[in-house]
Amino acid sequence: MTTTSSTSGSFPPPTLRARAGWLTQFGASGVLGLLVLGFWILAAALGPTLLSNSATQGGGEVFGPISAEHWLGTDYLGRDMLARVIEGARYTVGVAIVATLLAGGVGTLLALLAAASGRWIDATLSRGLDTLTAIPSKMFALLMVASFGSSVTMLVVAAAIIYVPGAYRIARSLAVNINALDYVTVARTRGEGTLYVMLREILPNIAGPILADLGLRFVYIVLLLAALSFLGLGVQPPAADWGSLVRENIGSLADGGAAVIAPSLAIASLTISVNLVIDNLPGRAARERGAR
């Protein structure tokens, strides 16, 4: 009895072992990506409310260097760049998350409908979304902004429309394979409707790859929004995202000023962190090991 109790006491509870195993599968680079991504999400959600008015107002040295008072220097109006980058995270991260969820949700829903319905619905949806794919993404975004004006709502709608076809193609390719399996046939045989097959039989079995694809869509949308803002067609002053911060402070580029480097590094760190998280997803790592 004593031996049994001491042996069982030497092992952590099953829940703790499962969590430790999950972290081990995730990898060090994945944990690093999670930390950086979590930091920017918190900055977008809470950062602007924690900033003082003095931190976002000008009056200091124009394109000031990095110092103890200004950790990332100052911008073209003498404002603290750290405060500006944190404030810009609200638009860069927030708009990208909303647009990604909208594009992924609509694309996945249409893909489930196409896979679970008749052939003519599949063909109609596929050919209709193929027409959007034929238009370059930045050209379509420029047309949308030029036609309806530049606002946060329009940026979300434009980015979502651009990336719905890509999300649809990925989800449809997965859903068609699942739809041909035996348990889906059994569900139809016992009288289940199309909506049940879509949400209960197909969707849970493609959720993992869909989440990974959402991460990639998020990166694409961040870069698209940054490009539009750099061209002056994104978030408009007095609001600013990271792309517009680069455009506003482009004058310090010749001197290697922190005012233009800081928002560029913010964009790079966000996109790299998302890719690190995607590359280290436990399910994906297991599949890659099995393939090898």
N, C-alpha and C positions, 0 to 999 in steps of 0.2 A: 504494500500500500504506500509505504514511504517513497519507494523508488518511482512508483507511478505518478505520485503527486509532484515530486521534484522534477520529473521529466516533463510533465505537462506544463508545469509552471515556468520552464525555461523557454517556452515558445510564446510569442505574442499572440493575442487574440486573432481569430481569422480575419476580422475586419481590418485590423492594423496590417496584417500580412498582405491583404488584398491591396490596401492603399500603397504600401511600400512597393509591391510588385508593379502597380500602375505607374508610379513615379520612375521606377527603374526602366520600364519599357519606354517611357516618354523620352528619356535621355536628357543629358545636361543642356544641350543646345535648345531642346524643346522647352525646358524649364526657363532658360534665359529668355526665349521668345515670349513665353507667357508673362514673365515679369515686366518686360518692356511694353508688351501690348496692354497689360493691366494698368501700367503707369499712365499710358496715354488715354485710356478709357476713363480713368479717374480724373485726369487733368481736364478732359473734355466735360465731364459731368460736374466736378466740384471746383475746378481751378478758377474759373471766372468769378465765382462767388467769394473766393478767398482773397482775391487781389484787392489791394487798396486803390483808391482813386489816384493817389500820387504815383503809383507804379505804372499806370497807363497814361498819364499825362506827360506832355513834352516839357521843354524848357531846359533840358540838359545839353551836354555837348553833342553836336551832330556827328553821327558815326563814331561815337566814343569807343575806346578800346575796352577789352575785358578788364574788370577791376573788382575789388571787394564789394563795391556798391552796386555795380552792374555786372552780373556774372557772365552775361552774353553780350555785353556792350550796349550801345544805344542805336536807334534807327535814324532815319533822315530828319526826324523832328525832335530828336533828343529823348525819345521814350525808351524805357527799359525793354530790351529785346526778350528777356526771359518772360516778362509779363505778356508781351505781345505773342510769343510762341504759344504760351499756355492758353491765352485767349483765342488764338487761331485754331487750337485743337478742337474747340467746340464745333466749329464749322467743318473742318476737314474730317474729323472722325465721325461726328454726328450725322452729317449729310451722307457720308459714305455708308454708314451702317444702315440708315433708313433706305437708301437707294438699293443697297445689296439685298436686304430682306425683301423689298418689293419686287426686284427683278427675279430673285431666286424663288420667291413664293409663287409669283404668276407663272414663271417658266415651268416650275415643277408641277403645278396644278394642271396646266395645259398638257404637259407630257403624260401625266397620269390619265387624263381624259382621252388623249390620243391612243395610248396603249390599251386601255380597257374598253374603248368604244369600237365602233365599226371602222372598216378600212377607209371609207370616204371621209370621215372626220379626221383621221390620222393624216390622210393626204392633203386635206384642205389646210389644216393647221401647219403642217410642215412646209408646204409651198408658200403659204402666206408669210411665215416667219423667215423663210429664205430670202424674201425680197428685202427685209431689213438688214440681213447679213451682207447683202451686196453693196450697201451704202457704207463708206468709211465712217468709223465711229466719231471722229473729231469733226468731220464735215457735217454729219447729222446733228451733232450737238451745236455747232455754229449756226446751222439753219434754224434750229429750235429757239436758240437764244435771240437770234436776229429777228425772228418772227414774233415771239411772245414776250421778249424782254428778259433781262437777267434778274432772277430772284431765286431765293433758296428753294421755293417750291418748284420752280421751273427746272432748276438744276437736278433736283431729285427725280422729277418725272423724266427728263431727258436721259439721265444716266440709267434709269430703270428700263426705259424702252430700248436703249441701245444694247443692254446685256440680257434682256429676256430671251432672245433667240439662242444665245450660247447656253444659258441655263436649261432651256427647253431641249436642246440636242443632247446634252449630257444625261438629263433625267430620262428622256425618252429611250435612249439606247439601253439604259439600265432597266427601265420599266418593261420594255418589250421582252427582254429575256426572262424577267420574273413572271410576266403574264403567261408565258408558254409552259410554266412548270405545272406539275401534277396537282399540287395543293390548291392552286388557283382554279384549275379545271374542276376539282372537287367542290370548291366553294360555289362555282357557277351551277354545278349539277344539283346542289341542294337548294337552289333557288335564290342565292344572294344577288343583290342588285349591283349595278355598275359602281355606285358610290361606295358601297361596302368593299368591293374588290379593290378600288383605288386606295382607300384610306386604311383598311385593315389587313389586306393581303400584300399589296405591292409597296406602299409607302414605307412601312417599317423595315423592309428588306433592302431598301436603297438609301436609307437615311445617312449611313456613314459616308459613302462617296458624295452624296449631295452636300453634306456639311463641309467636306474638303473643297468641293467646287465653290461653295459660298466664300470660303477664304480667298480663293483666287479671284473671284469676282470683286471682292472687297478691294484687293490690291489694284485691279484694273480701274476701278471707279475712283480710287484715291488719286491715281496718276492722271486720269482724265480730268478730274476736277482741278487738280493742280495746274495742268496745262491750260485749261480755260481761264483760270484766274491769272496765270502769267500773261495771257493775251489780253487781259482786261475785260473778259466776258464772264467771269465767275462771280464770286461774292463781291459785292460792291461796298465802297467806303460808306460810313466809318467802320463797318464790320470788315473783317479780314480773315482769310484762311492762310495756310502756309504758302500756297502758290502766289497769292497776292503780296505776301510779305517779301517773297523773293523779288517780285517785280518792283515793288516800292523801293527796295534798298539795293537795286542793281548798280547804283552809282558807286557803292563801296567795293565792287568786285575787283577793280583794278588794284586796290590796296589790300585785298584779301580780308576785308572787314568781316567781323563776326555777324554783322547785321544781315548779310546775305547768305553766309555759310550756315548759321543756326537753323533757319527754317528748312534749308535743303537737307541738313542732317536729320531733322525731325521727320521729313518725308521718307528718307532712306531707312531710318530706324524703324518706323512703323511698318513699312512694306517688308523689310527683312524679317522682323519679328513674326509677322503673320506667316511668312513662308517657312520659318523655323518651326512654328507650331504645326503647320500642315505636314511638313516632312517627318515630324516625330509623333504623329498620332499613333496610339498603340495598335489599333487595328491595321493601319497601313504598314507599320514596321513588321508585324507578324506575317502579313501577306507577302512582303518582300523576302523575309527569311524563308517562307515556304516555297517561294518561286525559285530561290537559289538552291 
